[in-house]
Amino acid sequence: MADIKELRCVIGGCAYAIDEVAYTCPRHGELGTLDILYDYEALRASLDRDALTADCSSDCWRYRALLPISSASRVPPLAVGWTPLYEAPQIASAFGLDRVWVKDDGANPTGSLKDRASALVLARALEAGINVVSTASTGNAAAALAGLGASLPEIETIIFVPAAAPAAKVAQLLVYGARVLLVDGSYDDAFELCLAICEEQGWYSRNTGVNPFTTEGKKTVALEIAEQLRWNAPDVVVASVGDGSIISGVHKGFCDLTRLGWIERMPRLIGVQAEGSAALADAFAAGLEPGAIGRRPVATIADSIASELPRDRAKALRAVRSSGGAFVKVSDAAISAAIPRFAQLSGVFAEPAAAAAFAGLERAVHSKLIQADESVCLLSTGNGLKDIARARQSVSGGIPVAPDIAAVRRALGSAGLI
């Protein structure tokens, strides 16, 4: 386990011991999400970057020495992390960029980056002897908790999901055997219900942002990107943003690496929000502080980034501002068009929230937020099979033909293919 120095409130800088506070800062409430900070000087003296590179492990636990669990702790047995990092020359050419990579976190066991956070939260629950873990989710965090929880026989998972969540995502939860409560309300309504029942019953909440271990789990994607690029950071990382926890985790990972001296610089972070759920993008544009952001209605096809009140708003704004990055907004039409275009230029099939990052990359390039000579890592956070209905709406049908070769020649000839 990394040498933990303290938990520190992102709002007031209040410091706590690792076991003193379970979730957010007692003085600053739910806005005061916590950073888990380490003794970086001790880590620099004890860790060998080259030895880590030589490690043959192929999951996120290769970074256990940089995570807040003990070396003896049990972890879920599913292989979370060490997802592919693909170079995408066709995307680079289409947008006039130097180099582009796609980090495909849809390759995780339940198909999204959220597996990283759930893996660490479950490891923490096992350490603490807690057998019931709960979360509120629009689908991906719930699937991650349900799937990884299913691999641990002593863990019961209880999930709060908006009744309007995609049917495929709800089915995934039920297949894993989770107890699923379909809330007649929004994600934020489900979020509050989950927090309340966890407090009442003594369950462990995995809720995004509120639980500081979620950030630590998500930071492993940044550690992997740097290592897969031979301990170099790209100039820019582009990620879709809802609650703000993923971009906060990416920032934390690169911050840890710069503090260790393992990379030379922090990449600029570009956060992408759907126009119908853009509280953080609007706050960034207006120069607002996180406390000025209020709950407001949302409407977007990208359910995974739909949030009335971003729960990790303080960390997310800090991540973008301190890295010299920016937020951009994209329409649902742009997100829908991005699903097949992203797939056809990279071979990566992304759900709407992940495709939003591709649409945001295009917007950022056109807005001159990213320059032609820069390298970019595009973070694809979820697999397109999670919302196949939206994918079907984004493409036209196939070409009907009679069962004879002449018909095939005519069809392909009219399409200019032969």
TORKOL-4160 file (C-alpha; in steps of 0.2 Angstrom, whole numbers, padded with zeros to 4 digits, m for minus):
418
<pt num="1" X="0000" Y="0000" Z="0000"/>
<pt num="2" X="0006" Y="0018" Z="m0004"/>
<pt num="3" X="0011" Y="0028" Z="0011"/>
<pt num="4" X="m0005" Y="0038" Z="0014"/>
<pt num="5" X="m0002" Y="0055" Z="0021"/>
<pt num="6" X="m0020" Y="0062" Z="0023"/>
<pt num="7" X="m0037" Y="0064" Z="0016"/>
<pt num="8" X="m0038" Y="0083" Z="0011"/>
<pt num="9" X="m0054" Y="0092" Z="0007"/>
<pt num="10" X="m0054" Y="0100" Z="m0011"/>
<pt num="11" X="m0063" Y="0115" Z="m0004"/>
<pt num="12" X="m0056" Y="0120" Z="0012"/>
<pt num="13" X="m0040" Y="0110" Z="0013"/>
<pt num="14" X="m0046" Y="0101" Z="0029"/>
<pt num="15" X="m0035" Y="0086" Z="0033"/>
<pt num="16" X="m0041" Y="0069" Z="0040"/>
<pt num="17" X="m0033" Y="0052" Z="0043"/>
<pt num="18" X="m0038" Y="0039" Z="0031"/>
<pt num="19" X="m0050" Y="0030" Z="0043"/>
<pt num="20" X="m0056" Y="0046" Z="0051"/>
<pt num="21" X="m0069" Y="0050" Z="0037"/>
<pt num="22" X="m0078" Y="0039" Z="0025"/>
<pt num="23" X="m0084" Y="0050" Z="0012"/>
<pt num="24" X="m0084" Y="0069" Z="0011"/>
<pt num="25" X="m0078" Y="0083" Z="0022"/>
<pt num="26" X="m0088" Y="0085" Z="0038"/>
<pt num="27" X="m0086" Y="0104" Z="0037"/>
<pt num="28" X="m0089" Y="0107" Z="0019"/>
<pt num="29" X="m0103" Y="0094" Z="0016"/>
<pt num="30" X="m0105" Y="0085" Z="m0001"/>
<pt num="31" X="m0096" Y="0099" Z="m0010"/>
<pt num="32" X="m0080" Y="0095" Z="0000"/>
<pt num="33" X="m0075" Y="0079" Z="m0009"/>
<pt num="34" X="m0058" Y="0072" Z="m0003"/>
<pt num="35" X="m0041" Y="0069" Z="m0011"/>
<pt num="36" X="m0031" Y="0054" Z="m0005"/>
<pt num="37" X="m0013" Y="0061" Z="m0004"/>
<pt num="38" X="0002" Y="0050" Z="m0001"/>
<pt num="39" X="0020" Y="0053" Z="0006"/>
<pt num="40" X="0027" Y="0056" Z="m0012"/>
<pt num="41" X="0045" Y="0058" Z="m0005"/>
<pt num="42" X="0044" Y="0041" Z="0003"/>
<pt num="43" X="0037" Y="0033" Z="m0013"/>
<pt num="44" X="0050" Y="0041" Z="m0024"/>
<pt num="45" X="0063" Y="0033" Z="m0013"/>
<pt num="46" X="0055" Y="0016" Z="m0012"/>
<pt num="47" X="0047" Y="0013" Z="m0030"/>
<pt num="48" X="0056" Y="0009" Z="m0045"/>
<pt num="49" X="0048" Y="0014" Z="m0061"/>
<pt num="50" X="0058" Y="0002" Z="m0072"/>
<pt num="51" X="0054" Y="m0012" Z="m0061"/>
<pt num="52" X="0035" Y="m0008" Z="m0063"/>
<pt num="53" X="0037" Y="m0008" Z="m0081"/>
<pt num="54" X="0045" Y="m0025" Z="m0081"/>
<pt num="55" X="0030" Y="m0032" Z="m0071"/>
<pt num="56" X="0020" Y="m0045" Z="m0081"/>
<pt num="57" X="0004" Y="m0041" Z="m0072"/>
<pt num="58" X="m0010" Y="m0036" Z="m0085"/>
<pt num="59" X="m0023" Y="m0027" Z="m0074"/>
<pt num="60" X="m0024" Y="m0011" Z="m0063"/>
<pt num="61" X="m0017" Y="m0020" Z="m0048"/>
<pt num="62" X="0000" Y="m0018" Z="m0055"/>
<pt num="63" X="m0001" Y="m0001" Z="m0047"/>
<pt num="64" X="m0006" Y="m0007" Z="m0030"/>
<pt num="65" X="0009" Y="0002" Z="m0023"/>
<pt num="66" X="0001" Y="0018" Z="m0028"/>
<pt num="67" X="m0016" Y="0014" Z="m0022"/>
<pt num="68" X="m0024" Y="0015" Z="m0004"/>
<pt num="69" X="m0026" Y="m0003" Z="0000"/>
<pt num="70" X="m0014" Y="m0015" Z="0008"/>
<pt num="71" X="m0003" Y="m0027" Z="m0002"/>
<pt num="72" X="m0012" Y="m0041" Z="0007"/>
<pt num="73" X="m0030" Y="m0035" Z="0003"/>
<pt num="74" X="m0041" Y="m0046" Z="m0007"/>
<pt num="75" X="m0047" Y="m0039" Z="m0023"/>
<pt num="76" X="m0060" Y="m0044" Z="m0036"/>
<pt num="77" X="m0053" Y="m0058" Z="m0047"/>
<pt num="78" X="m0059" Y="m0051" Z="m0064"/>
<pt num="79" X="m0046" Y="m0043" Z="m0074"/>
<pt num="80" X="m0049" Y="m0024" Z="m0073"/>
<pt num="81" X="m0038" Y="m0012" Z="m0082"/>
<pt num="82" X="m0023" Y="m0013" Z="m0093"/>
<pt num="83" X="m0035" Y="m0009" Z="m0107"/>
<pt num="84" X="m0029" Y="m0006" Z="m0125"/>
<pt num="85" X="m0021" Y="0010" Z="m0131"/>
<pt num="86" X="m0023" Y="0011" Z="m0149"/>
<pt num="87" X="m0014" Y="0023" Z="m0161"/>
<pt num="88" X="m0028" Y="0031" Z="m0172"/>
<pt num="89" X="m0019" Y="0038" Z="m0188"/>
<pt num="90" X="m0036" Y="0040" Z="m0197"/>
<pt num="91" X="m0043" Y="0051" Z="m0183"/>
<pt num="92" X="m0027" Y="0061" Z="m0183"/>
<pt num="93" X="m0028" Y="0063" Z="m0202"/>
<pt num="94" X="m0046" Y="0068" Z="m0201"/>
<pt num="95" X="m0043" Y="0082" Z="m0188"/>
<pt num="96" X="m0026" Y="0087" Z="m0195"/>
<pt num="97" X="m0017" Y="0082" Z="m0179"/>
<pt num="98" X="0000" Y="0076" Z="m0176"/>
<pt num="99" X="m0004" Y="0059" Z="m0166"/>
<pt num="100" X="m0020" Y="0053" Z="m0159"/>
<pt num="101" X="m0022" Y="0038" Z="m0147"/>
<pt num="102" X="m0038" Y="0030" Z="m0141"/>
<pt num="103" X="m0039" Y="0022" Z="m0124"/>
<pt num="104" X="m0052" Y="0009" Z="m0125"/>
<pt num="105" X="m0059" Y="0006" Z="m0108"/>
<pt num="106" X="m0075" Y="m0002" Z="m0115"/>
<pt num="107" X="m0063" Y="m0017" Z="m0115"/>
<pt num="108" X="m0065" Y="m0019" Z="m0096"/>
<pt num="109" X="m0075" Y="m0034" Z="m0089"/>
<pt num="110" X="m0092" Y="m0025" Z="m0089"/>
<pt num="111" X="m0088" Y="m0014" Z="m0103"/>
<pt num="112" X="m0084" Y="0003" Z="m0095"/>
<pt num="113" X="m0070" Y="0013" Z="m0086"/>
<pt num="114" X="m0082" Y="0012" Z="m0071"/>
<pt num="115" X="m0075" Y="m0005" Z="m0067"/>
<pt num="116" X="m0059" Y="0003" Z="m0061"/>
<pt num="117" X="m0068" Y="0013" Z="m0047"/>
<pt num="118" X="m0079" Y="m0002" Z="m0042"/>
<pt num="119" X="m0064" Y="m0013" Z="m0041"/>
<pt num="120" X="m0055" Y="m0002" Z="m0028"/>
<pt num="121" X="m0071" Y="0002" Z="m0018"/>
<pt num="122" X="m0075" Y="m0017" Z="m0017"/>
<pt num="123" X="m0057" Y="m0020" Z="m0011"/>
<pt num="124" X="m0059" Y="m0007" Z="0002"/>
<pt num="125" X="m0076" Y="m0015" Z="0008"/>
<pt num="126" X="m0067" Y="m0032" Z="0010"/>
<pt num="127" X="m0054" Y="m0023" Z="0020"/>
<pt num="128" X="m0067" Y="m0016" Z="0031"/>
<pt num="129" X="m0077" Y="m0031" Z="0033"/>
<pt num="130" X="m0093" Y="m0023" Z="0025"/>
<pt num="131" X="m0103" Y="m0036" Z="0015"/>
<pt num="132" X="m0116" Y="m0024" Z="0007"/>
<pt num="133" X="m0111" Y="m0011" Z="m0006"/>
<pt num="134" X="m0123" Y="0000" Z="m0015"/>
<pt num="135" X="m0123" Y="0013" Z="m0028"/>
<pt num="136" X="m0134" Y="0025" Z="m0039"/>
<pt num="137" X="m0130" Y="0025" Z="m0057"/>
<pt num="138" X="m0137" Y="0028" Z="m0074"/>
<pt num="139" X="m0130" Y="0011" Z="m0079"/>
<pt num="140" X="m0111" Y="0009" Z="m0080"/>
<pt num="141" X="m0106" Y="0011" Z="m0062"/>
<pt num="142" X="m0120" Y="0000" Z="m0057"/>
<pt num="143" X="m0115" Y="m0014" Z="m0070"/>
<pt num="144" X="m0097" Y="m0012" Z="m0064"/>
<pt num="145" X="m0102" Y="m0014" Z="m0046"/>
<pt num="146" X="m0114" Y="m0028" Z="m0049"/>
<pt num="147" X="m0102" Y="m0038" Z="m0061"/>
<pt num="148" X="m0087" Y="m0036" Z="m0050"/>
<pt num="149" X="m0097" Y="m0039" Z="m0034"/>
<pt num="150" X="m0104" Y="m0055" Z="m0042"/>
<pt num="151" X="m0086" Y="m0062" Z="m0042"/>
<pt num="152" X="m0085" Y="m0060" Z="m0023"/>
<pt num="153" X="m0097" Y="m0072" Z="m0015"/>
<pt num="154" X="m0098" Y="m0063" Z="0002"/>
<pt num="155" X="m0103" Y="m0046" Z="m0006"/>
<pt num="156" X="m0121" Y="m0041" Z="m0009"/>
<pt num="157" X="m0124" Y="m0027" Z="m0021"/>
<pt num="158" X="m0139" Y="m0015" Z="m0021"/>
<pt num="159" X="m0142" Y="m0004" Z="m0035"/>
<pt num="160" X="m0152" Y="0012" Z="m0038"/>
<pt num="161" X="m0156" Y="0016" Z="m0056"/>
<pt num="162" X="m0167" Y="0028" Z="m0064"/>
<pt num="163" X="m0182" Y="0019" Z="m0072"/>
<pt num="164" X="m0178" Y="0027" Z="m0089"/>
<pt num="165" X="m0160" Y="0019" Z="m0090"/>
<pt num="166" X="m0156" Y="0010" Z="m0106"/>
<pt num="167" X="m0164" Y="m0008" Z="m0105"/>
<pt num="168" X="m0148" Y="m0016" Z="m0110"/>
<pt num="169" X="m0139" Y="m0008" Z="m0095"/>
<pt num="170" X="m0153" Y="m0014" Z="m0083"/>
<pt num="171" X="m0153" Y="m0031" Z="m0090"/>
<pt num="172" X="m0134" Y="m0032" Z="m0087"/>
<pt num="173" X="m0137" Y="m0028" Z="m0068"/>
<pt num="174" X="m0150" Y="m0042" Z="m0067"/>
<pt num="175" X="m0140" Y="m0055" Z="m0075"/>
<pt num="176" X="m0126" Y="m0052" Z="m0062"/>
<pt num="177" X="m0139" Y="m0055" Z="m0048"/>
<pt num="178" X="m0139" Y="m0037" Z="m0041"/>
<pt num="179" X="m0154" Y="m0031" Z="m0031"/>
<pt num="180" X="m0160" Y="m0017" Z="m0043"/>
<pt num="181" X="m0172" Y="m0003" Z="m0038"/>
<pt num="182" X="m0179" Y="0006" Z="m0053"/>
<pt num="183" X="m0182" Y="0024" Z="m0046"/>
<pt num="184" X="m0196" Y="0034" Z="m0053"/>
<pt num="185" X="m0185" Y="0049" Z="m0055"/>
<pt num="186" X="m0168" Y="0056" Z="m0061"/>
<pt num="187" X="m0151" Y="0050" Z="m0057"/>
<pt num="188" X="m0149" Y="0063" Z="m0044"/>
<pt num="189" X="m0165" Y="0057" Z="m0035"/>
<pt num="190" X="m0157" Y="0039" Z="m0036"/>
<pt num="191" X="m0141" Y="0046" Z="m0029"/>
<pt num="192" X="m0149" Y="0054" Z="m0014"/>
<pt num="193" X="m0159" Y="0038" Z="m0010"/>
<pt num="194" X="m0144" Y="0028" Z="m0011"/>
<pt num="195" X="m0134" Y="0039" Z="0001"/>
<pt num="196" X="m0148" Y="0040" Z="0014"/>
<pt num="197" X="m0151" Y="0021" Z="0015"/>
<pt num="198" X="m0132" Y="0017" Z="0016"/>
<pt num="199" X="m0131" Y="0029" Z="0031"/>
<pt num="200" X="m0146" Y="0021" Z="0039"/>
<pt num="201" X="m0141" Y="0003" Z="0036"/>
<pt num="202" X="m0122" Y="0005" Z="0038"/>
<pt num="203" X="m0119" Y="m0001" Z="0020"/>
<pt num="204" X="m0104" Y="0005" Z="0010"/>
<pt num="205" X="m0108" Y="0018" Z="m0004"/>
<pt num="206" X="m0099" Y="0018" Z="m0020"/>
<pt num="207" X="m0108" Y="0034" Z="m0026"/>
<pt num="208" X="m0097" Y="0043" Z="m0038"/>
<pt num="209" X="m0087" Y="0058" Z="m0031"/>
<pt num="210" X="m0094" Y="0055" Z="m0013"/>
<pt num="211" X="m0082" Y="0040" Z="m0010"/>
<pt num="212" X="m0064" Y="0046" Z="m0012"/>
<pt num="213" X="m0059" Y="0028" Z="m0017"/>
<pt num="214" X="m0068" Y="0030" Z="m0034"/>
<pt num="215" X="m0056" Y="0044" Z="m0039"/>
<pt num="216" X="m0041" Y="0032" Z="m0034"/>
<pt num="217" X="m0048" Y="0018" Z="m0045"/>
<pt num="218" X="m0051" Y="0029" Z="m0060"/>
<pt num="219" X="m0034" Y="0037" Z="m0059"/>
<pt num="220" X="m0027" Y="0020" Z="m0065"/>
<pt num="221" X="m0032" Y="0024" Z="m0082"/>
<pt num="222" X="m0020" Y="0039" Z="m0082"/>
<pt num="223" X="m0006" Y="0028" Z="m0075"/>
<pt num="224" X="m0009" Y="0016" Z="m0089"/>
<pt num="225" X="m0009" Y="0029" Z="m0103"/>
<pt num="226" X="0008" Y="0036" Z="m0097"/>
<pt num="227" X="0016" Y="0019" Z="m0095"/>
<pt num="228" X="0009" Y="0013" Z="m0112"/>
<pt num="229" X="0017" Y="0028" Z="m0120"/>
<pt num="230" X="0034" Y="0024" Z="m0111"/>
<pt num="231" X="0031" Y="0036" Z="m0097"/>
<pt num="232" X="0027" Y="0051" Z="m0108"/>
<pt num="233" X="0011" Y="0061" Z="m0106"/>
<pt num="234" X="0001" Y="0066" Z="m0122"/>
<pt num="235" X="m0001" Y="0085" Z="m0124"/>
<pt num="236" X="m0020" Y="0083" Z="m0122"/>
<pt num="237" X="m0032" Y="0071" Z="m0115"/>
<pt num="238" X="m0050" Y="0072" Z="m0120"/>
<pt num="239" X="m0064" Y="0064" Z="m0109"/>
<pt num="240" X="m0083" Y="0065" Z="m0108"/>
<pt num="241" X="m0089" Y="0072" Z="m0092"/>
<pt num="242" X="m0105" Y="0070" Z="m0082"/>
<pt num="243" X="m0103" Y="0070" Z="m0063"/>
<pt num="244" X="m0084" Y="0075" Z="m0065"/>
<pt num="245" X="m0077" Y="0060" Z="m0057"/>
<pt num="246" X="m0068" Y="0052" Z="m0072"/>
<pt num="247" X="m0059" Y="0068" Z="m0077"/>
<pt num="248" X="m0055" Y="0071" Z="m0059"/>
<pt num="249" X="m0047" Y="0053" Z="m0058"/>
<pt num="250" X="m0037" Y="0056" Z="m0074"/>
<pt num="251" X="m0030" Y="0072" Z="m0066"/>
<pt num="252" X="m0026" Y="0064" Z="m0050"/>
<pt num="253" X="m0017" Y="0050" Z="m0059"/>
<pt num="254" X="m0006" Y="0062" Z="m0069"/>
<pt num="255" X="m0003" Y="0073" Z="m0053"/>
<pt num="256" X="0003" Y="0057" Z="m0044"/>
<pt num="257" X="0015" Y="0053" Z="m0058"/>
<pt num="258" X="0022" Y="0071" Z="m0059"/>
<pt num="259" X="0025" Y="0071" Z="m0040"/>
<pt num="260" X="0034" Y="0055" Z="m0042"/>
<pt num="261" X="0045" Y="0062" Z="m0056"/>
<pt num="262" X="0039" Y="0048" Z="m0067"/>
<pt num="263" X="0032" Y="0060" Z="m0081"/>
<pt num="264" X="0039" Y="0077" Z="m0085"/>
<pt num="265" X="0022" Y="0087" Z="m0087"/>
<pt num="266" X="0004" Y="0087" Z="m0085"/>
<pt num="267" X="m0007" Y="0085" Z="m0101"/>
<pt num="268" X="m0021" Y="0098" Z="m0104"/>
<pt num="269" X="m0038" Y="0091" Z="m0100"/>
<pt num="270" X="m0052" Y="0094" Z="m0111"/>
<pt num="271" X="m0069" Y="0090" Z="m0103"/>
<pt num="272" X="m0084" Y="0086" Z="m0115"/>
<pt num="273" X="m0102" Y="0088" Z="m0110"/>
<pt num="274" X="m0118" Y="0086" Z="m0118"/>
<pt num="275" X="m0127" Y="0102" Z="m0122"/>
<pt num="276" X="m0142" Y="0095" Z="m0112"/>
<pt num="277" X="m0131" Y="0092" Z="m0096"/>
<pt num="278" X="m0118" Y="0105" Z="m0096"/>
<pt num="279" X="m0117" Y="0112" Z="m0079"/>
<pt num="280" X="m0098" Y="0111" Z="m0078"/>
<pt num="281" X="m0095" Y="0118" Z="m0095"/>
<pt num="282" X="m0106" Y="0133" Z="m0092"/>
<pt num="283" X="m0098" Y="0136" Z="m0075"/>
<pt num="284" X="m0081" Y="0135" Z="m0083"/>
<pt num="285" X="m0086" Y="0148" Z="m0096"/>
<pt num="286" X="m0093" Y="0159" Z="m0084"/>
<pt num="287" X="m0079" Y="0158" Z="m0072"/>
<pt num="288" X="m0090" Y="0151" Z="m0058"/>
<pt num="289" X="m0084" Y="0142" Z="m0042"/>
<pt num="290" X="m0091" Y="0125" Z="m0039"/>
<pt num="291" X="m0102" Y="0131" Z="m0024"/>
<pt num="292" X="m0111" Y="0142" Z="m0037"/>
<pt num="293" X="m0117" Y="0127" Z="m0047"/>
<pt num="294" X="m0135" Y="0122" Z="m0043"/>
<pt num="295" X="m0146" Y="0107" Z="m0048"/>
<pt num="296" X="m0155" Y="0109" Z="m0065"/>
<pt num="297" X="m0164" Y="0098" Z="m0077"/>
<pt num="298" X="m0155" Y="0088" Z="m0090"/>
<pt num="299" X="m0159" Y="0080" Z="m0106"/>
<pt num="300" X="m0147" Y="0070" Z="m0117"/>
<pt num="301" X="m0146" Y="0054" Z="m0126"/>
<pt num="302" X="m0129" Y="0051" Z="m0117"/>
<pt num="303" X="m0136" Y="0044" Z="m0101"/>
<pt num="304" X="m0119" Y="0040" Z="m0094"/>
<pt num="305" X="m0115" Y="0059" Z="m0093"/>
<pt num="306" X="m0132" Y="0065" Z="m0088"/>
<pt num="307" X="m0131" Y="0074" Z="m0071"/>
<pt num="308" X="m0142" Y="0087" Z="m0064"/>
<pt num="309" X="m0129" Y="0092" Z="m0051"/>
<pt num="310" X="m0111" Y="0086" Z="m0054"/>
<pt num="311" X="m0106" Y="0077" Z="m0038"/>
<pt num="312" X="m0087" Y="0079" Z="m0041"/>
<pt num="313" X="m0089" Y="0097" Z="m0048"/>
<pt num="314" X="m0075" Y="0104" Z="m0037"/>
<pt num="315" X="m0062" Y="0092" Z="m0042"/>
<pt num="316" X="m0068" Y="0092" Z="m0061"/>
<pt num="317" X="m0066" Y="0111" Z="m0062"/>
<pt num="318" X="m0049" Y="0111" Z="m0053"/>
<pt num="319" X="m0043" Y="0097" Z="m0065"/>
<pt num="320" X="m0047" Y="0107" Z="m0081"/>
<pt num="321" X="m0042" Y="0124" Z="m0074"/>
<pt num="322" X="m0026" Y="0119" Z="m0066"/>
<pt num="323" X="m0021" Y="0109" Z="m0082"/>
<pt num="324" X="m0024" Y="0124" Z="m0093"/>
<pt num="325" X="m0038" Y="0114" Z="m0102"/>
<pt num="326" X="m0056" Y="0118" Z="m0106"/>
<pt num="327" X="m0073" Y="0112" Z="m0107"/>
<pt num="328" X="m0083" Y="0110" Z="m0123"/>
<pt num="329" X="m0101" Y="0106" Z="m0126"/>
<pt num="330" X="m0108" Y="0095" Z="m0140"/>
<pt num="331" X="m0126" Y="0092" Z="m0146"/>
<pt num="332" X="m0135" Y="0076" Z="m0146"/>
<pt num="333" X="m0135" Y="0076" Z="m0165"/>
<pt num="334" X="m0116" Y="0077" Z="m0164"/>
<pt num="335" X="m0115" Y="0063" Z="m0152"/>
<pt num="336" X="m0126" Y="0052" Z="m0162"/>
<pt num="337" X="m0116" Y="0056" Z="m0178"/>
<pt num="338" X="m0100" Y="0052" Z="m0168"/>
<pt num="339" X="m0105" Y="0034" Z="m0164"/>
<pt num="340" X="m0102" Y="0027" Z="m0182"/>
<pt num="341" X="m0089" Y="0040" Z="m0187"/>
<pt num="342" X="m0078" Y="0036" Z="m0172"/>
<pt num="343" X="m0080" Y="0017" Z="m0175"/>
<pt num="344" X="m0076" Y="0019" Z="m0194"/>
<pt num="345" X="m0060" Y="0029" Z="m0190"/>
<pt num="346" X="m0054" Y="0019" Z="m0176"/>
<pt num="347" X="m0063" Y="0002" Z="m0175"/>
<pt num="348" X="m0069" Y="0006" Z="m0157"/>
<pt num="349" X="m0087" Y="0005" Z="m0154"/>
<pt num="350" X="m0092" Y="0018" Z="m0141"/>
<pt num="351" X="m0108" Y="0021" Z="m0132"/>
<pt num="352" X="m0115" Y="0039" Z="m0133"/>
<pt num="353" X="m0106" Y="0046" Z="m0118"/>
<pt num="354" X="m0089" Y="0039" Z="m0125"/>
<pt num="355" X="m0093" Y="0045" Z="m0143"/>
<pt num="356" X="m0096" Y="0062" Z="m0135"/>
<pt num="357" X="m0078" Y="0063" Z="m0132"/>
<pt num="358" X="m0075" Y="0061" Z="m0151"/>
<pt num="359" X="m0087" Y="0074" Z="m0155"/>
<pt num="360" X="m0079" Y="0085" Z="m0142"/>
<pt num="361" X="m0062" Y="0082" Z="m0150"/>
<pt num="362" X="m0068" Y="0088" Z="m0166"/>
<pt num="363" X="m0076" Y="0104" Z="m0158"/>
<pt num="364" X="m0060" Y="0107" Z="m0148"/>
<pt num="365" X="m0049" Y="0106" Z="m0164"/>
<pt num="366" X="m0061" Y="0118" Z="m0174"/>
<pt num="367" X="m0061" Y="0130" Z="m0159"/>
<pt num="368" X="m0042" Y="0130" Z="m0159"/>
<pt num="369" X="m0041" Y="0123" Z="m0141"/>
<pt num="370" X="m0030" Y="0109" Z="m0148"/>
<pt num="371" X="m0016" Y="0113" Z="m0161"/>
<pt num="372" X="m0011" Y="0103" Z="m0176"/>
<pt num="373" X="0006" Y="0099" Z="m0169"/>
<pt num="374" X="m0001" Y="0091" Z="m0153"/>
<pt num="375" X="m0003" Y="0073" Z="m0148"/>
<pt num="376" X="m0020" Y="0068" Z="m0141"/>
<pt num="377" X="m0027" Y="0054" Z="m0131"/>
<pt num="378" X="m0045" Y="0051" Z="m0133"/>
<pt num="379" X="m0053" Y="0042" Z="m0118"/>
<pt num="380" X="m0067" Y="0030" Z="m0124"/>
<pt num="381" X="m0076" Y="0026" Z="m0108"/>
<pt num="382" X="m0089" Y="0013" Z="m0113"/>
<pt num="383" X="m0093" Y="0000" Z="m0125"/>
<pt num="384" X="m0107" Y="0003" Z="m0139"/>
<pt num="385" X="m0116" Y="m0013" Z="m0135"/>
<pt num="386" X="m0122" Y="m0005" Z="m0119"/>
<pt num="387" X="m0134" Y="0006" Z="m0129"/>
<pt num="388" X="m0137" Y="m0003" Z="m0145"/>
<pt num="389" X="m0153" Y="0006" Z="m0148"/>
<pt num="390" X="m0144" Y="0022" Z="m0150"/>
<pt num="391" X="m0131" Y="0015" Z="m0161"/>
<pt num="392" X="m0145" Y="0008" Z="m0172"/>
<pt num="393" X="m0153" Y="0025" Z="m0173"/>
<pt num="394" X="m0136" Y="0033" Z="m0179"/>
<pt num="395" X="m0134" Y="0022" Z="m0195"/>
<pt num="396" X="m0145" Y="0017" Z="m0210"/>
<pt num="397" X="m0150" Y="0000" Z="m0215"/>
<pt num="398" X="m0140" Y="m0013" Z="m0225"/>
<pt num="399" X="m0142" Y="m0016" Z="m0244"/>
<pt num="400" X="m0156" Y="m0029" Z="m0248"/>
<pt num="401" X="m0151" Y="m0042" Z="m0261"/>
<pt num="402" X="m0158" Y="m0057" Z="m0269"/>
<pt num="403" X="m0149" Y="m0074" Z="m0266"/>
<pt num="404" X="m0139" Y="m0073" Z="m0282"/>
<pt num="405" X="m0122" Y="m0066" Z="m0287"/>
<pt num="406" X="m0129" Y="m0055" Z="m0301"/>
<pt num="407" X="m0139" Y="m0046" Z="m0288"/>
<pt num="408" X="m0124" Y="m0044" Z="m0277"/>
<pt num="409" X="m0114" Y="m0037" Z="m0292"/>
<pt num="410" X="m0128" Y="m0024" Z="m0296"/>
<pt num="411" X="m0130" Y="m0019" Z="m0278"/>
<pt num="412" X="m0111" Y="m0017" Z="m0275"/>
<pt num="413" X="m0109" Y="m0009" Z="m0292"/>
<pt num="414" X="m0122" Y="0005" Z="m0289"/>
<pt num="415" X="m0113" Y="0008" Z="m0273"/>
<pt num="416" X="m0097" Y="0010" Z="m0283"/>
<pt num="417" X="m0088" Y="m0004" Z="m0274"/>
<pt num="418" X="m0086" Y="m0015" Z="m0290"/>
